[in-house]
Amino acid sequence: MEPKPTIRLSIVIDAIRKHRTALKYNHQFMAGKLSISVKTYKQIENGFTALSLERFAHIAQILDINPFELLIPQAIEQPLLYKAS
């Protein structure tokens, strides 16, 4: 069986945070666009609330960036880790 790549979610979240701050978007702005509370958005950025694929795509849309560009730092900064399933 082929090994499955493990995505480093913390690196993806860091990329989201970097793009958000570069655009000068605060937590309140992001939460409003996502129709969630500021507390929930902060929990997403701090890794305490799961980041669904749908929400990830919506965040990329708000940041006006291709979702794959948020994944690229993961491949550049940290090689994929493989583990047998």
N, C-alpha and C positions, 0 to 999 in steps of 0.2 A: 504494500500500500504506500502511496506517495505521502511524504511528510506535508503537513499543513503549515502555512506561514502563520505566525502569531503577530498580530498587529499591535504595536505599542500605542495604546489609546492615549497615554499621557502626552506623547509627542504630537499626536493629531490635535489634542485639546490646546497644547501650547501654540500650535500653528494658528488655530482659530483665534486665540487670545492676541497673538501678535498682529494678525490682520485687523481684528476689531480695534485694537488700540491705535494702529496706524491710521485708521479711518476716523479716529476720535469718537467712536461709538462707545457709549457707556453701557453698564449692565441694564439700566432702565430702558434704554432704547432697544436693545436686543430683546429683552423680555417682552416689551410691547409688540414688537414685530412678530415674535413667536407665540403671542397670546398666552404667556405663562407669567408667573410671578417673578419678581426680581430675585427672590430667595431661591427659587428653582433654577433660574439661569446661573446664579452664582454656584449652586451645587453641581451643575453640569460642568462648569469650568474648573471646579475643584475636584472633580471625579467622584462626587458622592451620589450623583444621580446618573443613571444610565443615559447614554447618548444613542438614541435609535437612529437607524439609517434614514428614516424620513426626516427627523429633526436635523440630522447632519446635513442633508441635502438642502433643507430650508435655511439653515445657517449660511451655507455656501452661497445661496441665492441672495440673502440679505447682504452679505459681504461682497457680492458681485464678483465671485471668483468660481472657477471651475472646481468642483469638489475634489478632483484628482490632484489639484495643486496643493490642497491641504494635506494630502497623503504623501506627496513627494518628500517633504522634510523627513518623514519617517524612514524612507528608503535611503536618503542621503546621510542623515545623522546617525542612524542606528540600523545596521543590517538586519534583515528579517531573521527571526529565530525560528528554527524548525523543531517540531516535536512530533513524534509518532502518535497517531490517534488510536 
